[in-house]
């Protein structure tokens, strides 16, 4: 009887440990995002962070979004908002956009290369619950249309694994003919091919 109880406790602890390891495989967020809307002339969509917020990536690096930072959730270029990603502050990528907005504003103070910041956005999207295919396309969007600074050679700023993933993402996009000029229908068709629940 003692062995059965011990065995059940042991299995329970293993399941708990495994779920924690899986949850952290894409990093994790620290604190909640608390903001206050800023009233200003058009477009009146900026907010100010009321508390420090952090994303810890899979390597353990902390990406800060300090209290007082002004953000607008526009990590994804506005041209793609109406495609399938949606407007700022909507969807599972919201928290990822907070730390990415700050990284793009502070640039070298946070990391030496925009490619590193954009890669962080990809991991943070996964951590927030974005499916992998959509996160890859979102990564492609910020890498292609987002701000650029520092070393732009992916071999110099990314690990070999990350470089291969970047190549895989770009190959996937290219093979499916997705460009900045793709229509809503083309992008939707591309996404639903891999994830029928995508909208």
C-alpha positions, 0 to 999 in steps of 0.5 A: 500500500505504501508503495502505491501511494509513493508511486502515485506521488512520484508520478504526480511530481514527474508530470508537474516537472514535465509540464513546467519544463514544457511551459518554459521551453519558449520562455516565460513572462514575469508580471502582468501587463498593466497600462494606461491609455494616453490621450493624444492627437491621432491615432490615439493608440499609445499606452504607458506601462504602469509596472515593469514587465519582462519576458525571459527567453529560452536561454534565460535572457531577460527582456525588460519593458520598464514602467513608464515605457510608451508602447503601441502594440505595433510590432507587426507592420500596419500594412499586415493588420488587416490581413490575418494578424489583427490590430494591436493589443488583440490576440495571443501576441499582445505580451510579446509585442510589449517587450518587442516594442520596447526592444525596438525603441531602446535598440542597442541598450537592449541587444546589439542586433534587430535580428536578435530582438525579432527572434525574441518576438518569435519565442515570446509569441509562442510563449503567449500561445500563438501557433508555430506557423503563425508565429513564424509568419509574424517573425518574417513580418517583423524581420522584413518590415520592422526596424533594423539596427546592428549586425544584420548577418544572421550567422553572426547574431543567431545560434546555428539552430536559430539560423537554421530555423530562420532559413526554414521560415523564409523557405516556407514563406517563399515556397508558398508565395507569400509576400507583402503584396499577398491578398487576405485570401492568399494568406488565409489559405496559407495559414489554414493549410497548416492550422485549420483553426487559423482565422 
